[in-house]
Amino acid sequence: MNQISRGSLFPTHPKDLLEVAVLAPAILSHDVESFKMVQSPLDVLAQVIVSMVGVEAWDIDRLHTDLKASYPYRNLSPFVQSDWWRQVSQYMYMDDSLKPDKRSRLWESLLREVVFTPGLRPTVSRRVIERFEMKRKRLSPGYSPQTVRELLDWVVEWVAIPKDEWEDLL
C-alpha cells in the first residue's frame, strides 16, 4: 500500500502486441482510469460458486471459508452470510426437477411472449453471427489450429465435431 506499483507487459500472442503498444505509453503517462474495488458483488460470487462446484466437490463450510478469505467478500453482511448463503446452499444441492405438487410461478404466457416476441430479443446482425460462427468453427484467421497438436487439443474439447466442420478444417 502507498507504494508505486511496478510491472512488465509481455505479449504472448501477436494479437496482444498492438494492445501492449497502446497500453504501455498510457501507463507511463498515468493516463489510466482509476480503479475502485467493488465490495461483495453477489452476481460474481454466484458465478464463482458455480464454477468452483462445477469442477470439484466442495464441503459447504470449506467453500464458505475459502470465499470469505477473498478480499471482496471479507466483510459480507450478516444478512448475506446467513440468508443468502443458506439459499445458495439449498439451490446448489437440490434437484432441479419440478416437484409433482408444485408449479412454476412463471406464467406460460409470459415465457411465450419473451421467447417469441422479436422486439424483446436483441437483434444481432447477420454479419456478426457469421463472424462468430467462423470463429467458433475455428475457420477465421487466427482461430484455426496451426499445428497437429493444436488440432488434437481442439478435438479433445469437443465430444463430436459436425462432419462439414471437420472437412472444412482438413
Helices and strands as residue ranges (DSSP letters): H 14-28, H 42-55, H 60-68, G 71-73, H 78-79, I 80-84, H 85-93, H 108-116, G 118-120, H 126-136, H 148-157, H 163-169
